[in-house]
Amino acid sequence: MNNTSKITVSLSVPVEHCMPVEQVRKTLLVIEKDAHTAYLLNYMLSREGYEVITSESCTTTRDMLRDMTPALAVFLDVCFLQNHDCSLIRTIRELSAWRHTPILLLAQQEEMDFVKSGLDAGASDFIIQPFNAAELLTQIERHAPRSRSA
């Protein structure tokens, strides 16, 4: 006699928040003030199969974060941390869905004071500009291990 029973669980998730698993693994958020750098990041990362979503302001980013499925990683221009204002990093860390998303700071050598503030506020790591595609990919692999299975 078979005494096993089958349990079915149904979850209700709004369709607009659903993204195919492979797309979630391959989406990156770039928050970059300089249009040329944003274009360069988009170009390099898109060629590696990532979908790159860009933002040029903190206000736009905050609005996007609340409505967006968490990305694999966030690249954040350290110029948004000038005057040691790390509120954008704190906003990302306070959103439960984004809490564990790696935040990688993009900085010039002379911006290391702001990098330290960003790391203290919860950023995962930093990349010194100029950067190359291999370095960006290494940082994604290091901080977002689920990208290996994508």
N, C-alpha and C positions, 0 to 999 in steps of 0.2 A: 504494500500500500504506500502511495506517495503522499507525504505530508507537507510538501513544499507549497508555499502560496506565492502569488505574484502580487507585488505592490507597484502601483503606477502613481507617479508623482507628476503633477502638471504645474508649470511655472508660467506666470504671465509677465512678459517683458514687452514694453512698447516697441513696435517695429522700428521706429526711427533710431532706437538705441542699439539695435542689433547690427552686427557687422560680421561677415564671415571670419572665422578664426584666423585663416591665413592672412586676411587683410589687417586685422588687429596686430598681428605679429609683425607686419611689414609697414606700419604707419609710424611716421616720425613727426613731431611738432618742432618747428624751427621758429624761435622768437628772436628776430634780428632787425635792428634799426637800419642798417645799411643795406640798401636795395641790391647793390652789386654782390655783397657777401651772401645775402639770402638767395640770389639767383645761382651763385656758385655752389652753395650747399645743395640746393634743389637739383641742380644738374648732376653733381657727383653722386648723390644718394639715389636719385631716380635711376641712374644707369646701373646701380647695384640691385634694383628691383624694389626699392622702397617707395611708398607713397609719401610725399612730403607735403605737409600742410604748414603754411607760413603765416606769421603775424608780425606786424611792425609796431604794435603798441601794447602797453600793459592793459589798457581798458578793453581793447578788442580781445586780447587773450583771455582775460577773466570771463568775458561773456562766452567765448568759445568753449572754455573748459567745462562750464556747467552743462552744456548741451552735447558734448562730444564724448564718444567712447575713448577711454584712455589710450594714448599712443604707446608704442614700444619704448620710446625715450623722448626726452625734451632737450633740444639744444637752445640754450639761453645766452644771448649777447650780454656780457657783463656790464655794458654801458647802462642797462636798465637797473643796475645796482649802485649807480653813482650816488654819492652822499650816504652810502651804506644802507640804502633803503632796500631791504630784502623782502618786501611785502608780497611780491609775486611768487617767490619761492614758498613763503608761508601759506599763501592761498592754495598753491598746488598741493602742499603737504596736508592741508586741512580737509581737502576733498577726499573722502574715503576711497573712491574709485581710483584716484591718482596717487594716493599716499606712497605707494612703492615704485612709482614710475621713476626711472633714473633721470636726473637733471644734470646735464653736462654743460658747464659754463664755457663760453667762447671768449677768450681774452687776448689782449696784446700784452707783451712783457711788462709794460709800465703800469698795467692795471691790476697787479697782483694783490694790492691792498683790498680791492673790491672782491677779488676771488676769495680771499680769506673770509671776508664777511659772508659771502655766498655759501661757502662750505660750512661755516658755523651755523647758517640758517637752514641747512638741510640739502644743499646741492650735493650730488654724488661725486663729481670729479670736475676737472677742467681740461681744456685743450688750448694751447698757446697758438695764436695765429702768427704767421701763415700756417695753415694745416693742409694735409693732403688726404685723399680718399682712404688710403690704407689706415691712417691714424684714426679717422672717423669710424671706420668699420671695426677696428680693434676696440675702440671705446664702447661701441654698441655691443659687441660680443662680450666684453668684460662685465658690463653693467646690466645687460638685458639678456641673460642666458637663454630665454625662450626663443630668441632670434635664431639660434642654431637649428631648431626644429622646423623653421619656416621654409 
